[in-house]
Amino acid sequence: MAYKLPISRRQLLKSTAAGGTMLAATGLAPLRALAAGPLTVGFIYVGSKDDYGYNQSHAEAAATFKKMPGIKVVEEENVPETNAVVETMESMINIDGASLVFPTSFGYFNPFMLATAKKYPKVEFRHCGGLWTKADPANTGSYFGYIGMGQYLNGIVAGHMTKSKKLGFIAAKPIPQVLLNINSFLLGARSVDPAITVKTIFTGDWNLPVKEAEAANALADQGIDVLTMHVDSPKVIIQTAAGRGLYVCGYHVDQAALAPANYLTGANWNWAKPYHDFITEKLGHKPLGQFVRGGIPEGFVKMSPLGSMVTAPARKQFDATLADIMKGNFAIIKGPMKDNTGKIVVPAGKIYPESAIELEKMNYLLEGVIGSTS
Amino acid sequence: MSAPSAIGLWGVPLAMIGGAVRVSTPYIFVALGETITERSGRINLGQEGTLVFGAMIGYGVAIMTGSAWLGVAAACVCGGGFGLFHGWICSYPKVNDIAIGIAMMQLGVGLAIFFGKPFIQPAAPHLPAIPLGWWSAVPQIRVALDVNALFILGLALALFLNWAFRNTRYGLMLRVVGDSADAARAIGLNPDRLRLYATAIGGAMAGIGGAYLSLYYPGSWNEGISSGQGLMAVALVIFARWNPLGCFFAALLFGGAGALGAALQSVGVTQGYYLFYAAPYVLTLIIMIATSSRSHSLIGAPGELSITK
């Protein structure tokens, strides 16, 4: 966008200061000082914003802006990944006056958000998880967190805690982010013991409590003793697994309270970080990031505290790996690697750090995962 | 944690039996309730909304009172209220029960979402299980045979209704009203009043089915808890030809078929899971087509039912 006018920003600051407020405060609280007219920001969720999972992780981040003067947050939940999201975006723009919109679900990106962005070139659209390219409209972009590293850390703890050497993963749909999480969980566990396998069950959609519970029971029947997941609302899986005496690694938000004796750790989002950056940029009339990614070092992803049952060797490896991840550009996908059909998917010598764009196109499950992408 | 030894391929039949017992109960209650309603000559598509609302109110009351059974009672009362409302509106002339049912479905789901927000995160006390697998040393079998009292109540109700429709005064009254309102009026029955009661009982049972969902299996309240089970159960009544025992077995079949996809993936049959998940629906279509007829209406269909008239 063409908002490269730092002078106008200063003039704005000056005029605010001249209006009687303290100039010193502007440096300390940029969000407050820069708010000329209220900035309306729209957040769109595919499920309930209190799902104790993915949508809640976004809604909690959105809620942190509600109290900030000069920012108006508008939200809509339970918006399906259909034309419904176009209507939601249009009503946010036309009725609420939103000039920055965050559609947060994977399926919103193409074609819905891209088409709407073409229609409203003055509004900024930032999508969570989409694979944005320069060919997409100039007022769009995407952001995501390298939570695969969190699943890698989950895998390390799971690898230490399993007795049967069989882990389980309950997943919604075989999309790249999910596959990366499954593979990362496996690699983390295999860094402890290369004999470990990960059995995967796909339920087919983001929120199917009965199927998720059935999947947890079926995995428990097969002798799996540590379970993790990638569904929108992990509560049912955690409770069912705990009821069967399994350990669980969480996802999206910290859910240790549901099963304190079974919850080992978890990979959790911290969306407040990218949202804060986008909103600050928008308020400052700076160009907004278009391909924004970050992991644990950037504060996009964090881990739930380790449960008290986690053993000392597990803690040691967890802490050491976390320290390595904090250095940035951590790589777990290193060639040669085969998928679970025997095909070489990562050639020898090839190393993909967490930021590698190839990982966002992942379409395979590594050797050691029992499961299928179709 | 103790790691039970894997049971391999036995996991598939076991998961289907276990799944049938665990998953079928909401189907049983909604379908039996709907059978009562439809036998009186009304169809209540609002059962899905009643199921979801029952799940929410059951969970909420269980959290607030600490008693899961009070939750079931509350869900039953509220479900009855929904049924009464449907029956009352439909007692006016020229009101379409299907349209009202769809409106009631939306109302029930909407109210459940509106009032259910504070209950998503807390954990409610669960209904206790009856360990019918005590005789087995295999933990998987013991878990599969952990049966909830509501399941047994569902079986008892199916047997009772099967008998009562034929052998009791109220059962016969219900069927007369359902088969011919004119004949019912001729013998001095009030069809609207009987249908009101039948719809209320149907709603109350759907409410109990909802409480089972949130308080036993999967045992949590969230907005996607039913995944359309209330609607499936209404279809199941037609599938079972308005026969209570048929409803019970059809519910078991749907529950077991629903467990198939997960069970097959857990033993390593990983291809084509979307197809396995469609199994219950494919089964429904096949049976519907196989038993359809050009020359006569559905066997067992109440004559007054708007869908078969």
Interface residues (C-beta under 8 A of the other chain):
Chain A: G47 S48 D50 D51 Y52 N78 T162 K163 S164 K166 K199 T200 I201 F202 T203 G204 N207 L208 P209 V210 K211 E212 A213 E214 A215 N217 A218 L219 A220 D221 Q222 G223 D225 S233 K235 V236 Q239 T240 R244 G245 L246 Y247 L258 N262 I370 G371 S372 S374
Chain B: M1 S2 A3 P4 S5 A6 I7 G8 G11 L14 A15 G18 G19 R22 V23 I113 K117 I120 Q121 A123 Q140 V143 A144 L213 Y217 P218 G219 S220 N222 E223 G224 I225 S227 Q229 G258 A259 G261 A262 A263 Q265 S266 V267 G268 T270 Q271 G272 Y273 Y274 Y277
